[in-house]
Structures are given as structure tokens and as C-alpha cells.
Amino acid sequence: MFAKPIREVTDATAVSAAELAALGAGQVGYIRRMTSEEVNARFPDSPKLGPGLELWALFGADGTPILLTDDRSSTFYRAAEDELKTVSVH
């Protein structure tokens, strides 16, 4: 499933926050539908978007934003260009 081996964990407390954040880094991306209001709230330093827009976002496994678009297909194309396996978040 992943190119790099992931160590087996038998005790969930044995995984550090840094290890958890690194799972899937550079290999997995997630796609999420967002409103312009959510984008404005989550990314206060980004340019402000008008209200009522339905958008699609592609994020890296660690939550790093990669792409914001109004075209869902664009998120899949970009993920393929970056060789990311995609998952959708609802």
C-alpha cells in the first residue's frame, strides 16, 4: 500500500504525534469539499473569498494545502501529477 514500510504498532500510545503526522507524507493526499467561508476561517492569511462559493481542496497527508479550486476533477489531476493516492474526507 505505501512505498515506505510503516512500523507495526501494537500499543496506540507508542506512536508519537510527529510519527502520526508523517504517515503517508508525500504518498497520500485527501480531497475535501469546502465553502469559501470555511477557507476564510481555516486560512486567515489567504486572500479573502466571497461568500457562498463551493470549492474543492487537495491537502497532503499532514494537512498541508496543495490546491484550492472550484473544479473537483482538478484535484484528482493534481494528485496524479504529484503521485499521491487520494482519499475523500466528508
N, C-alpha and C positions, 0 to 999 in steps of 0.2 A: 504494500500500500504506500509506504513512504520510502523515499530513496535512502535516507539515513536511518539506521536502526534506532529504535526507541527502547530505552532500557525498560525491563519489566518492573512494575511496581506492585508490591503486594500490600503495602500499607500506604493509604492515601496521604497520610501526613508526612510521608517521606519525600514528597515532591515539593520542591521549593517554588516560590512564586516566579522566580526567574526561569526555572525549568518549564513550568506550566506555560508561561508566556512564549517560550521558544518552540513549543510543539507546533510543527507544521510550518514554521517560518521559512519563507521562500518556496514553499511547496503547496500550501493551501491558501485559498482566498475565499472570502464569503461575500455574497451578494445580498443586499438588503434594500427594500423599497423604503424611501424616506420622504417626508414632506419638507418643503422649504423651511417651515417653522422648526422642524427637528434639526435640520442642518444648521440653521442660525443659532439654535440653543447649544448644540453639541460642539460647534466650531466657532466660537465667538470672534476669533481673529480673521475669519474668512470674510470675503465681501458679502454684504447682506443681500439676501434673495427676497423677491416679492412674495407675498402670502399666497397660499393655495396651490403651489406647484407640486406635482407628483414627480419624484426623482428616483433614480437608481444609483446605488453606491457600491463600489467594489473596495473591500478592505483586505489587507493582509491578515494572516492568521493572528498576529499580535494586535490587531485593531488599527494599524496604520492605514489611513485613507489613501487609495490609489487613484480612483476615478469617481467623478460625480457627473451623471448625465441624465437626460430625460428619455433616453433610448435604452431599454433593458438589454437588447442584443449587443450593444456596445460593451457592456460589462463582460459578457462572455468572450467577445473578441479580444479584449484587452487581457483577460485572464489567460487565454490561449497564447497570446504573444509573450506573456511573462511565464509561461509554462506552469500555471497554477491549476490545481484541481479545485473546482468550485463547489461550494455548498451554499444553500439559501438559508437566510435567517428570517424568521417571521416575527 
